[in-house]
Amino acid sequence: MDHSSLKPKLSNLPYLPGCYLMKDSRNEIIYVGKAVKLHSRVNQYFVGTHDFKTSKMVSNIADFDFIVTASEKEALVLEINLIKKYRPKYNIMFIDDSSYPYIKLTKEKYPILTIARDMRKDRKAKYFGPFPDVTAAKTTLKLLQSMYHFRRCRVMPDKVCLYYHMHQCLGPCQYDIDPKIYEQMGAEVTQFLNGDIDKVVKDLEQKMLQASEELQFEKAAEYKNLLQSVQEVISRQMIEVENQKDIDVFAWFSDKGYLAIQGFFVRHGTILEKAFRLSPLYGDASEEFISFILQYYENHPHARELVLPQGTETESLEEILQTRITIPQKGYRRKLIQMCLQNAQKQLQIKFEMVQKQEQMTIDAVEKLSSLAGQPMNRIELFDNSHISGAFTVAACVVYEDGLPDRKSYRLYKLHTGNSDVDSMKEVIYRRYFRMIKENSRLPDAILVDGGSTQIEAAESVIDSLQLNIRIMGLVKDDTHTTDHLLDENGNILPVQRDSSLFFLLTRMQDEVHRTAISYHRKLRQKAQTRSILDEIEGIGPKRKKMLLKAFGNFTGLKAATAEQIAEIVPLEIAQRVYAAIHTEDELT
């Protein structure tokens, strides 16, 4: 792209801190960056040579905007907010809604030991972790539950359940248990999860020896297995370090246009490892690393200390995060940084070839599709519908940009056309593109419908009535419901070789739109099943409905509960209504 028209704007950029927003020919923001000096940083993109990825991004820049800030700190904060708002395609998106698993010990008369991800829901409880993954958390929880018999039932039953008979619960629902017993178990669990396992090991060894002396060999074998489990859990998940502190450690490594970041989380003197995904790099690696740090701590709790590699600009970062940041020169923190760096480097080397191969296959597939269609096919929208005998008729629209799913652009529709696939296709196409015209949204290069000539004609009639110029093609399946070939708007078959990258891309697309439609259809059906009973009961509004489903896990759990158990959540009179309504429904069905 010719950037000569941008020269006057580039020359007038101020030598001040701020953020810049790169835009493509459709005026969409494709990259957001921050700079200490806007003039110097932005001009760098348009002079000299760059690697392939940066050159690809620059070739798509048609214009740019900038925002001046009072300081580099304000530029950092603004950059993250702009990335969150616009989600530009060339920015590395490290914002992750997932959270690490913790082991949670509730603060109740009869506590529960369980796994939790959100520490904000119950601030009175004790949390231990984070664990590197849910498997590690479950393994540790299973071990603790075998040693400490806390209450298992979320809602207290009237009498003891199977866990009591399996000697995995003390049975507080039926028997009066001294609260001091639970206090002692809680203290020992806390000690164990804080890394002090000596007492647990000694107790198990003593019990194993005593059982052997009393000729209770099966009991002795149980204690021996528990001992082995303790040692296995500790050795697998925890590496002892010299200091009993909570520290987060991050390092990065970049090569060949990719960036890999590794994090170690030190909790109570033990290291928990978490590897972050490899991402294409379009900007400066150190700046992207700082962007990652800020994005990460928007959704995760801060440690008391953050350890980062040499060369990291920490002044603004420390002020924003309000966390002590250390750049170690020696000692075990320096060793942790070196370990992080080695892991990041290894992660990049292992994944680079695989990612590069997948990326090249996607590029090849888009080029082949464009060649078949005789026009660019960079942005494609696919449609599919789902229903059962005309009930809960829905449609899904999924969007692919350069061969990759653009999930933020997906749309779901409740339809009003019954079980006619042709009418459903007409309705969803009309609703989708009438709204896009009204909102002046970006239109796709092509529409792919799931079906043959009939579906293509239905979509084409609507597109013509809206006076739009969008290519329409059909994805046709064979007798085994496998993607077979493409069909153009004239009914011509466009063959796709089964071993080609295009075939695999089309198959992924077809599976994705079908999965999205089916998932939405199933969700509506499940919601309707619940609504048909609970929402018709006097005294049950949205709040109480949510409380009941949360307490019993789901509608099946609610149906299995007694009226007395339901009465622990809502007033007795309403609980009896709920119980009667559920079981009346069972009799009718």
MARGUTI-137059 format. One record per residue (C-alpha): residue in three letters; x, y, z. Coordinates in steps of 0.1 Angstrom, whole numbers, plus 5000, padded with zeros to 4 digits. Each point is the difference from the previous one (the first is absolute). Layout:
REM MARGUTI-137059
R  residu     x     y     z
R     ALA     X     Y     Z
...
REM end
This chain:
REM MARGUTI-137059
R  residu     x     y     z
R     MET  5000  5000  5000
R     ASP  5012  5035  4991
R     HIS  5006  5020  5032
R     SER  5010  5033  4983
R     SER  4967  5016  5010
R     LEU  5010  4995  5037
R     LYS  5033  5019  4998
R     PRO  4985  5034  5011
R     LYS  4982  4984  5029
R     LEU  5032  4980  5010
R     SER  5022  5032  4999
R     ASN  4976  5018  5023
R     LEU  4999  4974  5027
R     PRO  5010  5014  5035
R     TYR  5031  4988  5019
R     LEU  4977  4992  5030
R     PRO  4988  4968  5017
R     GLY  4967  4985  4988
R     CYS  4983  4972  4981
R     TYR  4996  4995  4962
R     LEU  4972  4981  4982
R     MET  5008  4985  4966
R     LYS  4971  4996  4976
R     ASP  4994  4981  4968
R     SER  4981  5010  4968
R     ARG  4967  4993  5017
R     ASN  5009  5024  5028
R     GLU  5001  4971  5025
R     ILE  5027  5001  5027
R     ILE  5025  4972  4994
R     TYR  5027  5009  5025
R     VAL  5004  5021  5032
R     GLY  5033  5009  5014
R     LYS  5015  5025  5026
R     ALA  5031  5022  4997
R     VAL  5022  5022  5021
R     LYS  5004  5022  4969
R     LEU  4972  4996  4975
R     HIS  5019  5016  4972
R     SER  5029  4976  5002
R     ARG  4981  4968  5006
R     VAL  4973  5004  4974
R     ASN  5025  5011  4973
R     GLN  5020  4968  5006
R     TYR  4972  4980  4984
R     PHE  5004  5018  4966
R     VAL  5038  5001  4996
R     GLY  5026  4973  4997
R     THR  4993  4963  4997
R     HIS  4980  4977  5023
R     ASP  4995  4963  5005
R     PHE  4973  4983  4980
R     LYS  4972  5003  5027
R     THR  5006  5037  5007
R     SER  5002  5007  4962
R     LYS  4967  4982  4996
R     MET  4983  5022  5026
R     VAL  5016  5032  4986
R     SER  4987  4991  4965
R     ASN  4965  5001  5013
R     ILE  5003  5034  5017
R     ALA  4980  5027  4982
R     ASP  4998  5026  5027
R     PHE  5007  5005  5037
R     ASP  4988  5020  5030
R     PHE  5019  5010  5031
R     ILE  4991  5011  5036
R     VAL  5025  5020  5020
R     THR  5003  4992  5037
R     ALA  5016  5019  5029
R     SER  5025  4972  5008
R     GLU  5012  4965  4989
R     LYS  4980  4985  5029
R     GLU  4968  5015  4986
R     ALA  5009  4987  4965
R     LEU  5004  4965  5014
R     VAL  4966  5000  5017
R     LEU  4984  5015  4969
R     GLU  5016  4974  4977
R     ILE  4985  4971  5020
R     ASN  4965  5017  5001
R     LEU  5002  5005  4962
R     ILE  5010  4964  4994
R     LYS  4971  4988  5021
R     LYS  4976  5023  4982
R     TYR  5010  4993  4964
R     ARG  5017  4966  5002
R     PRO  5022  5008  4969
R     LYS  5010  4971  4979
R     TYR  5037  5006  5001
R     ASN  5003  5006  5038
R     ILE  5011  4971  5021
R     MET  4969  4992  5021
R     PHE  5011  4986  5033
R     ILE  4968  5009  5018
R     ASP  4988  4966  5013
R     ASP  4966  4995  5018
R     SER  5011  4967  5013
R     SER  5013  4998  5036
R     TYR  5021  4976  5019
R     PRO  4985  4974  5023
R     TYR  5003  5004  5037
R     ILE  4992  4976  5029
R     LYS  4973  5016  5021
R     LEU  4992  4994  5037
R     THR  4967  5016  5009
R     LYS  4995  5017  5033
R     GLU  4969  4983  5014
R     LYS  4991  4980  5031
R     TYR  5005  4969  4978
R     PRO  5025  5011  4973
R     ILE  5003  4987  4964
R     LEU  5033  4994  4982
R     THR  4996  5006  4963
R     ILE  5015  5015  4968
R     ALA  4992  5036  4991
R     ARG  5011  5025  4973
R     ASP  4984  5032  5011
R     MET  5012  5013  5034
R     ARG  4976  5029  5000
R     LYS  4969  4980  5005
R     ASP  5008  4989  5036
R     ARG  5025  5023  5016
R     LYS  4997  4983  5034
R     ALA  5014  4967  4988
R     LYS  5037  4990  4999
R     TYR  5016  4995  4966
R     PHE  5031  4981  4992
R     GLY  5018  5002  4967
R     PRO  5000  5008  4972
R     PHE  5006  4965  4985
R     PRO  5015  4998  4965
R     ASP  4969  4982  4986
R     VAL  4968  4984  5012
R     THR  5015  4965  4999
R     ALA  5026  5010  5026
R     ALA  4973  5016  5021
R     LYS  4977  4969  4998
R     THR  5029  4976  5008
R     THR  5008  5020  5031
R     LEU  4964  5004  5011
R     LYS  4994  4962  4996
R     LEU  5030  4994  5022
R     LEU  4988  5024  5027
R     GLN  4965  4987  5000
R     SER  5013  4965  5006
R     MET  5019  5013  5031
R     TYR  4976  5026  5013
R     HIS  4963  4991  5000
R     PHE  4983  5034  4995
R     ARG  4964  5003  4990
R     ARG  4994  4991  4963
R     CYS  4963  5010  4995
R     ARG  4995  5036  4988
R     VAL  4965  4999  5016
R     MET  4998  4981  5034
R     PRO  4977  4970  4996
R     ASP  4978  4985  5027
R     LYS  5021  4969  5006
R     VAL  5034  4987  4991
R     CYS  5009  4992  4964
R     LEU  5023  4976  4982
R     TYR  5031  5021  5009
R     TYR  4994  4993  5037
R     HIS  4997  4963  4994
R     MET  5033  5001  4980
R     HIS  5017  5017  5029
R     GLN  5005  5032  4980
R     CYS  4977  5023  5021
R     LEU  4994  5003  5037
R     GLY  4962  5003  4995
R     PRO  4992  5034  5016
R     CYS  4966  4999  4984
R     GLN  4989  4972  5024
R     TYR  5026  5000  5028
R     ASP  5012  5028  5023
R     ILE  5037  5006  4991
R     ASP  5023  5020  5023
R     PRO  5009  5032  4981
R     LYS  5036  4997  5013
R     ILE  5004  4969  4978
R     TYR  4994  5021  4969
R     GLU  5022  5028  5014
R     GLN  5029  4974  5004
R     MET  4994  4986  4965
R     GLY  5000  5035  4985
R     ALA  5032  5009  5017
R     GLU  5017  4969  4987
R     VAL  4987  5006  4965
R     THR  5013  5035  5001
R     GLN  5034  4988  5013
R     PHE  5002  4973  4972
R     LEU  4990  5024  4972
R     ASN  5025  5026  5012
R     GLY  5027  4974  4993
R     ASP  5006  4986  5035
R     ILE  4994  4963  4995
R     ASP  5022  4986  5028
R     LYS  4972  4996  5025
R     VAL  4978  4983  4974
R     VAL  5027  4976  4990
R     LYS  5009  4991  5037
R     ASP  4963  4995  5008
R     LEU  4995  4976  4971
R     GLU  5032  4981  5007
R     GLN  4989  4996  5037
R     LYS  4965  4988  4990
R     MET  5015  4976  4974
R     LEU  5024  4985  5026
R     GLN  4972  4997  5026
R     ALA  4977  4983  4976
R     SER  5027  4975  4991
R     GLU  5007  4993  5036
R     GLU  4963  4993  5005
R     LEU  5000  4977  4970
R     GLN  4977  5023  4981
R     PHE  5019  4996  4967
R     GLU  4973  5015  4977
R     LYS  4999  5031  5022
R     ALA  5038  5002  4999
R     ALA  4999  4997  4962
R     GLU  4976  5029  4999
R     TYR  5023  5022  5020
R     LYS  5029  4989  4979
R     ASN  4981  5010  4968
R     LEU  4992  5034  5016
R     LEU  5036  5006  5008
R     GLN  5010  4993  4964
R     SER  4973  5023  4988
R     VAL  5012  5028  5022
R     GLN  5035  4997  4987
R     GLU  4988  4997  4964
R     VAL  4978  5031  5003
R     ILE  5028  5021  5016
R     SER  5027  4989  4975
R     ARG  4978  5004  4970
R     GLN  4986  5034  5007
R     MET  5024  5018  5023
R     ILE  5037  5009  4999
R     GLU  5014  5013  5032
R     VAL  5018  5033  4999
R     GLU  5020  5020  5025
R     ASN  4974  5026  5010
R     GLN  4965  4996  5014
R     LYS  4985  5029  4980
R     ASP  4973  5006  4974
R     ILE  5018  5010  4968
R     ASP  4990  5002  4963
R     VAL  5028  4996  4976
R     PHE  4997  5007  4962
R     ALA  5025  4999  4971
R     TRP  4997  5001  4962
R     PHE  5018  4989  4969
R     SER  4994  5010  4964
R     ASP  5013  4986  4968
R     LYS  4989  4998  4963
R     GLY  4970  5023  5006
R     TYR  4986  4982  5030
R     LEU  4999  5008  5037
R     ALA  4999  4974  5028
R     ILE  4994  5009  5036
R     GLN  5005  4978  5031
R     GLY  4988  5006  5035
R     PHE  5009  4983  5033
R     PHE  4978  5006  5030
R     VAL  5016  4995  5034
R     ARG  4975  4994  5028
R     HIS  5011  4993  5035
R     GLY  5034  4991  4988
R     THR  4989  4976  4972
R     ILE  5001  5006  4963
R     LEU  4970  4994  4978
R     GLU  5006  5002  4963
R     LYS  4978  5014  4972
R     ALA  5010  5003  4964
R     PHE  4983  5027  4978
R     ARG  4992  4995  4964
R     LEU  5023  5009  4972
R     SER  4988  5031  4980
R     PRO  5010  5018  4968
R     LEU  5020  5032  5007
R     TYR  4992  5032  4981
R     GLY  5015  5026  5023
R     ASP  5029  5003  5024
R     ALA  5004  4969  5021
R     SER  5008  5018  5033
R     GLU  4970  5023  4995
R     GLU  4977  4970  4993
R     PHE  5014  4983  5031
R     ILE  4990  5030  5022
R     SER  4966  5001  4983
R     PHE  4996  4963  5010
R     ILE  5009  5007  5036
R     LEU  4973  5027  5003
R     GLN  4974  4979  4982
R     TYR  5008  4970  5022
R     TYR  4995  5018  5033
R     GLU  4966  5014  4990
R     ASN  4986  4965  5006
R     HIS  5024  4984  5025
R     PRO  5010  5009  5036
R     HIS  5033  5017  5006
R     ALA  5029  4983  5018
R     ARG  5019  5019  5026
R     GLU  5030  5002  4976
R     LEU  5003  4999  4962
R     VAL  5034  4989  4986
R     LEU  5007  5011  4964
R     PRO  5031  4996  4977
R     GLN  5027  5027  4995
R     GLY  4991  5027  4975
R     THR  4964  5003  5011
R     GLU  4988  5035  5005
R     THR  4985  4997  5035
R     GLU  4994  5035  5013
R     SER  4965  5006  4984
R     LEU  4991  4963  5003
R     GLU  5007  5000  5038
R     GLU  4979  5031  5005
R     ILE  4971  4986  4980
R     LEU  5000  4966  5016
R     GLN  5009  5013  5035
R     THR  5021  4969  5004
R     ARG  5037  4997  5009
R     ILE  5020  4992  4968
R     THR  5035  4984  5002
R     ILE  5026  4997  4973
R     PRO  5023  4974  5016
R     GLN  5038  5001  4994
R     LYS  5008  4969  5021
R     GLY  4986  4974  5024
R     TYR  4971  4977  4996
R     ARG  4978  5027  4984
R     ARG  5025  5002  4972
R     LYS  4999  4962  4997
R     LEU  4962  5002  4997
R     ILE  5003  5025  4972
R     GLN  5025  4978  4982
R     MET  4977  4970  5004
R     CYS  4971  5021  4985
R     LEU  5021  5011  4971
R     GLN  5012  4965  4992
R     ASN  4964  4987  5001
R     ALA  4988  5029  4978
R     GLN  5028  4992  4975
R     LYS  4992  4963  5000
R     GLN  4963  5007  4996
R     LEU  5006  5021  4970
R     GLN  5023  4975  4984
R     ILE  4976  4971  5005
R     LYS  4969  5019  4987
R     PHE  5015  5022  4973
R     GLU  5001  4974  4972
R     MET  4965  4988  5008
R     VAL  4985  5035  5001
R     GLN  5019  5010  4969
R     LYS  4987  4970  4981
R     GLN  4964  5006  5012
R     GLU  5003  5036  4990
R     GLN  5013  4992  4966
R     MET  4973  4975  4994
R     THR  4974  5026  5009
R     ILE  5015  5025  4976
R     ASP  5001  4974  4972
R     ALA  4964  4991  5006
R     VAL  4988  5036  4998
R     GLU  5020  5005  4968
R     LYS  4985  4968  4985
R     LEU  4965  5011  5009
R     SER  5006  5035  4986
R     SER  5012  4984  4968
R     LEU  4970  4977  4997
R     ALA  4976  5029  5006
R     GLY  5019  5024  4977
R     GLN  5001  5027  5026
R     PRO  5014  5007  5035
R     MET  4985  4978  5027
R     ASN  5016  5015  5031
R     ARG  4968  5005  5020
R     ILE  4973  4972  4998
R     GLU  4968  4996  5019
R     LEU  4983  4966  5004
R     PHE  4964  4992  5009
R     ASP  4983  4969  5014
R     ASN  4967  4994  5017
R     SER  4987  4974  5025
R     HIS  4965  4989  5012
R     ILE  4980  4970  5011
R     SER  4966  4997  4981
R     GLY  4999  5038  4998
R     ALA  5006  5005  5037
R     PHE  5027  5023  5013
R     THR  5011  5010  4964
R     VAL  5033  5018  5002
R     ALA  5028  5011  4977
R     ALA  5037  5007  5004
R     CYS  5023  5023  4981
R     VAL  5038  4994  5004
R     VAL  5026  5022  4985
R     TYR  5035  4991  4988
R     GLU  5027  5026  4993
R     ASP  5030  4989  4980
R     GLY  4991  4964  5008
R     LEU  4997  5004  5037
R     PRO  4968  5003  5021
R     ASP  4990  5035  5010
R     ARG  4979  4990  5030
R     LYS  4991  5035  5011
R     SER  4981  5004  4968
R     TYR  4979  4968  5004
R     ARG  4963  5005  5002
R     LEU  4971  4978  5012
R     TYR  4964  5003  4990
R     LYS  4966  4988  5012
R     LEU  4979  4994  4969
R     HIS  4963  5002  4994
R     THR  4997  4980  4968
R     GLY  4992  4965  5013
R     ASN  5017  4970  4985
R     SER  5005  5013  4964
R     ASP  5038  5001  4994
R     VAL  4995  5023  4970
R     ASP  4979  5025  5020
R     SER  5024  4998  5029
R     MET  5029  5008  4977
R     LYS  4981  5030  4985
R     GLU  4992  5013  5035
R     VAL  5035  4998  5014
R     ILE  5016  5015  4969
R     TYR  4976  5029  4999
R     ARG  5004  5007  5038
R     ARG  5037  4998  4998
R     TYR  5007  5023  4970
R     PHE  4971  5024  5005
R     ARG  5015  5008  5034
R     MET  5035  5003  4986
R     ILE  4988  5025  4973
R     LYS  4982  5020  5027
R     GLU  5031  5000  5023
R     ASN  5024  5005  4970
R     SER  5020  4969  5012
R     ARG  5027  4983  4980
R     LEU  4985  4975  4975
R     PRO  5016  4967  4992
R     ASP  5017  4990  4967
R     ALA  4978  4970  4998
R     ILE  4972  4980  5016
R     LEU  5002  4962  5004
R     VAL  4967  4982  5007
R     ASP  4998  4965  5012
R     GLY  4983  4983  4971
R     GLY  4995  4999  4963
R     SER  4982  5020  4973
R     THR  4968  5005  5019
R     GLN  5017  5017  5029
R     ILE  5022  5021  4977
R     GLU  4969  5012  4981
R     ALA  4983  5009  5033
R     ALA  5030  5020  5012
R     GLU  5005  5016  4966
R     SER  4964  5012  4997
R     VAL  5004  5019  5033
R     ILE  5034  5015  4991
R     ASP  4986  5012  4967
R     SER  4970  5016  5017
R     LEU  5024  5019  5023
R     GLN  5020  5011  4969
R     LEU  5032  4986  5014
R     ASN  5029  4985  4980
R     ILE  5012  4971  5021
R     ARG  5011  4966  4985
R     ILE  4979  4971  5011
R     MET  5012  4964  5000
R     GLY  4989  4967  5015
R     LEU  5018  4974  5020
R     VAL  4987  4966  4988
R     LYS  5003  4968  5020
R     ASP  5002  4964  4987
R     ASP  4978  4970  5011
R     THR  5022  4996  5031
R     HIS  4994  5037  5010
R     THR  5036  5009  4993
R     THR  5010  5032  4982
R     ASP  5002  4991  4963
R     HIS  5001  5030  4977
R     LEU  4991  5036  4995
R     LEU  4971  5012  4978
R     ASP  4999  5035  4985
R     GLU  4969  5021  4995
R     ASN  4995  4986  4965
R     GLY  5000  4964  5012
R     ASN  5035  4992  4988
R     ILE  5020  4976  5020
R     LEU  5033  5012  5012
R     PRO  5019  4969  5009
R     VAL  5022  4999  5031
R     GLN  5027  4974  5004
R     ARG  4997  4979  5032
R     ASP  5037  5004  5009
R     SER  5002  5037  4994
R     SER  5003  5028  5027
R     LEU  4968  5015  4986
R     PHE  4980  4968  5007
R     PHE  5011  5000  5036
R     LEU  4992  5037  5004
R     LEU  4965  4995  4985
R     THR  4994  4970  5023
R     ARG  5010  5021  5030
R     MET  4977  5028  4989
R     GLN  4970  4977  4994
R     ASP  5006  4982  5034
R     GLU  5002  5033  5018
R     VAL  4968  5015  4986
R     HIS  4981  4967  5007
R     ARG  5014  4998  5035
R     THR  4991  5036  5008
R     ALA  4964  4995  4987
R     ILE  4995  4967  5019
R     SER  5014  5014  5032
R     TYR  4977  5030  4999
R     HIS  4970  4978  4992
R     ARG  5008  4976  5029
R     LYS  5004  5030  5024
R     LEU  4966  5013  4991
R     ARG  4984  4966  5005
R     GLN  5016  4995  5034
R     LYS  4989  5035  5010
R     ALA  4964  4994  4989
R     GLN  4999  4967  5019
R     THR  5009  5018  5032
R     ARG  4977  5029  4993
R     SER  4970  4978  4994
R     ILE  5000  4990  5037
R     LEU  5018  5025  5023
R     ASP  4988  5032  4983
R     GLU  4964  4990  5005
R     ILE  5002  4995  5037
R     GLU  4987  5028  5022
R     GLY  5027  5015  5022
R     ILE  5029  4990  4976
R     GLY  5015  5029  4982
R     PRO  5033  5003  4982
R     LYS  5020  5005  5033
R     ARG  4986  4969  5018
R     LYS  5002  4980  4968
R     LYS  5037  5008  4997
R     MET  5005  4991  5037
R     LEU  4983  4966  4996
R     LEU  5020  4990  4969
R     LYS  5032  5012  5016
R     ALA  4994  4981  5032
R     PHE  4992  4967  4983
R     GLY  5023  5003  4970
R     ASN  4974  4997  4973
R     PHE  4963  4991  4994
R     THR  5007  4963  5004
R     GLY  5015  5006  5035
R     LEU  4970  5020  5009
R     LYS  4976  4972  4990
R     ALA  5019  4976  5022
R     ALA  4998  5022  5031
R     THR  4973  4996  5027
R     ALA  4976  5028  5010
R     GLU  5020  5005  5032
R     GLN  5033  5004  4981
R     ILE  4983  5025  4977
R     ALA  4987  5018  5031
R     GLU  5036  5008  5010
R     ILE  5002  5023  4970
R     VAL  4965  5015  4998
R     PRO  4971  5003  5025
R     LEU  4983  4967  5009
R     GLU  4967  5008  4983
R     ILE  5017  5009  4967
R     ALA  5022  4969  5003
R     GLN  4970  4978  5002
R     ARG  4985  5017  4969
R     VAL  5033  4993  4981
R     TYR  5001  4964  5011
R     ALA  4964  4994  4991
R     ALA  5003  5017  4966
R     ILE  5031  4980  4991
R     HIS  4985  4967  5009
R     THR  4966  5008  4985
R     GLU  5020  5007  4968
R     ASP  5016  4965  5003
R     GLU  4966  4983  5003
R     LEU  4987  5018  4970
R     THR  5030  4990  4979
REM end
